[in-house]
Amino acid sequence: MTITKDDIAQRVAEDVTKNQKLAKTLIEATLKNIKECLSSGNELQITGFGIFKIRHKAARIGRNPKTKVEHVISERKIVVFHPSRIFRQEVDV
C-alpha cells in the first residue's frame, strides 16, 4: 500500500486539526524545509525518527547485464536515510 501526501494530510487533520487544507499546507511547508536543508548540503536529524544525509557517489564503470556493454555512470549526489534506534524498534527493521 502506498501512502500519499493527501493521506498524510488527512491523518494529520484527524489527529491535530480538523482542517485538512491547513494540514496539507503544514506538510508542504515541512517537506519544503527538508528539501532546502538537504539541497544546501546540511544533514537533517529528526529526533526519534532518523537522519537524512547527502552522500557523494563517485563516477564508475557500469555494465549492461544483458549486452555486457560497459559505460560510465556519472558522479552524483544521493539522499541517504539512517533510521534512529527508536524508529527501528517500532518498525521492526
KOLSEKE-963516 format. One record per residue (C-alpha): residue in three letters; x, y, z. Coordinates in nm, 3 decimals, always signed. Each point is the difference from the previous one (the first is absolute). Last residue first. Layout:
+------+---------+---------+---------+
| resn |      c1 |      c2 |      c3 |
+------+---------+---------+---------+
|  ALA |       X |       Y |       Z |
...
+------+---------+---------+---------+
***
This chain:
+------+---------+---------+---------+
| resn |      c1 |      c2 |      c3 |
+------+---------+---------+---------+
|  VAL |  +1.366 |  -0.322 |  +1.093 |
|  ASP |  -0.272 |  -0.071 |  +0.256 |
|  VAL |  -0.190 |  +0.323 |  -0.074 |
|  GLU |  -0.018 |  +0.114 |  +0.361 |
|  GLN |  +0.348 |  -0.126 |  +0.088 |
|  ARG |  +0.159 |  +0.144 |  -0.316 |
|  PHE |  -0.162 |  +0.340 |  +0.061 |
|  ILE |  +0.121 |  +0.008 |  +0.361 |
|  ARG |  +0.354 |  -0.093 |  -0.110 |
|  SER |  -0.005 |  +0.285 |  -0.250 |
|  PRO |  -0.033 |  -0.065 |  -0.372 |
|  HIS |  +0.292 |  +0.091 |  -0.228 |
|  PHE |  -0.124 |  +0.155 |  -0.325 |
|  VAL |  +0.228 |  +0.067 |  -0.297 |
|  VAL |  -0.065 |  +0.262 |  -0.267 |
|  ILE |  +0.215 |  -0.033 |  -0.311 |
|  LYS |  +0.254 |  +0.222 |  -0.171 |
|  ARG |  +0.143 |  -0.082 |  -0.340 |
|  GLU |  +0.302 |  -0.114 |  -0.192 |
|  SER |  -0.066 |  -0.124 |  -0.351 |
|  ILE |  -0.050 |  -0.367 |  -0.085 |
|  VAL |  +0.251 |  -0.074 |  -0.275 |
|  HIS |  -0.090 |  -0.274 |  -0.249 |
|  GLU |  +0.073 |  -0.368 |  -0.048 |
|  VAL |  -0.187 |  -0.224 |  -0.246 |
|  LYS |  -0.077 |  -0.345 |  +0.147 |
|  THR |  -0.315 |  -0.014 |  -0.218 |
|  LYS |  -0.250 |  -0.122 |  +0.262 |
|  PRO |  +0.183 |  +0.098 |  +0.317 |
|  ASN |  +0.066 |  +0.354 |  -0.128 |
|  ARG |  +0.327 |  +0.082 |  +0.171 |
|  GLY |  +0.098 |  +0.294 |  +0.216 |
|  ILE |  +0.336 |  +0.174 |  +0.034 |
|  ARG |  +0.017 |  +0.248 |  +0.282 |
|  ALA |  -0.044 |  +0.367 |  +0.084 |
|  ALA |  +0.012 |  +0.078 |  +0.370 |
|  LYS |  -0.306 |  -0.003 |  +0.224 |
|  HIS |  -0.039 |  +0.296 |  +0.233 |
|  ARG |  -0.227 |  -0.051 |  +0.300 |
|  ILE |  -0.263 |  +0.245 |  +0.123 |
|  LYS |  -0.132 |  -0.087 |  +0.344 |
|  PHE |  -0.343 |  -0.056 |  +0.158 |
|  ILE |  +0.008 |  -0.103 |  +0.365 |
|  GLY |  -0.263 |  -0.194 |  +0.192 |
|  PHE |  -0.342 |  -0.010 |  +0.164 |
|  GLY |  +0.027 |  +0.041 |  +0.378 |
|  THR |  +0.172 |  +0.334 |  -0.039 |
|  ILE |  -0.020 |  +0.133 |  -0.354 |
|  GLN |  +0.352 |  +0.063 |  -0.124 |
|  LEU |  +0.058 |  +0.175 |  -0.331 |
|  GLU |  +0.343 |  +0.013 |  -0.162 |
|  ASN |  +0.108 |  +0.318 |  -0.168 |
|  GLY |  +0.111 |  +0.031 |  -0.362 |
|  SER |  -0.223 |  +0.293 |  -0.099 |
|  SER |  -0.220 |  -0.242 |  -0.194 |
|  LEU |  -0.060 |  -0.200 |  +0.318 |
|  CYS |  -0.128 |  +0.296 |  +0.203 |
|  GLU |  -0.206 |  +0.136 |  -0.288 |
|  LYS |  -0.163 |  -0.340 |  -0.060 |
|  ILE |  -0.086 |  -0.041 |  +0.371 |
|  ASN |  -0.142 |  +0.353 |  +0.011 |
|  LYS |  -0.221 |  -0.066 |  -0.303 |
|  LEU |  -0.119 |  -0.327 |  +0.157 |
|  THR |  -0.103 |  +0.182 |  +0.317 |
|  ALA |  -0.175 |  +0.279 |  -0.192 |
|  GLU |  -0.193 |  -0.251 |  -0.211 |
|  ILE |  -0.100 |  -0.194 |  +0.314 |
|  LEU |  -0.121 |  +0.316 |  +0.172 |
|  THR |  -0.198 |  +0.108 |  -0.307 |
|  LYS |  -0.162 |  -0.346 |  -0.021 |
|  ALA |  -0.101 |  +0.021 |  +0.367 |
|  LEU |  -0.145 |  +0.348 |  -0.053 |
|  LYS |  -0.209 |  -0.126 |  -0.294 |
|  GLN |  -0.111 |  -0.303 |  +0.205 |
|  ASN |  -0.145 |  +0.218 |  +0.277 |
|  LYS |  -0.108 |  -0.219 |  +0.294 |
|  THR |  +0.332 |  +0.064 |  +0.166 |
|  VAL |  +0.244 |  -0.228 |  +0.174 |
|  ASP |  -0.082 |  -0.369 |  -0.031 |
|  GLU |  -0.273 |  -0.006 |  -0.269 |
|  ALA |  +0.160 |  +0.279 |  -0.204 |
|  VAL |  +0.338 |  -0.170 |  +0.033 |
|  ARG |  -0.154 |  -0.324 |  -0.130 |
|  GLN |  -0.161 |  +0.180 |  -0.295 |
|  ALA |  +0.322 |  +0.181 |  -0.078 |
|  ILE |  +0.188 |  -0.332 |  +0.005 |
|  ASP |  -0.248 |  -0.149 |  -0.246 |
|  ASP |  +0.026 |  +0.310 |  -0.219 |
|  LYS |  +0.379 |  -0.028 |  +0.005 |
|  THR |  -0.034 |  -0.354 |  -0.130 |
|  ILE |  +0.026 |  -0.339 |  +0.172 |
|  THR |  +0.066 |  -0.300 |  -0.221 |
|  MET |  -0.131 |  -0.343 |  +0.093 |
+------+---------+---------+---------+
***
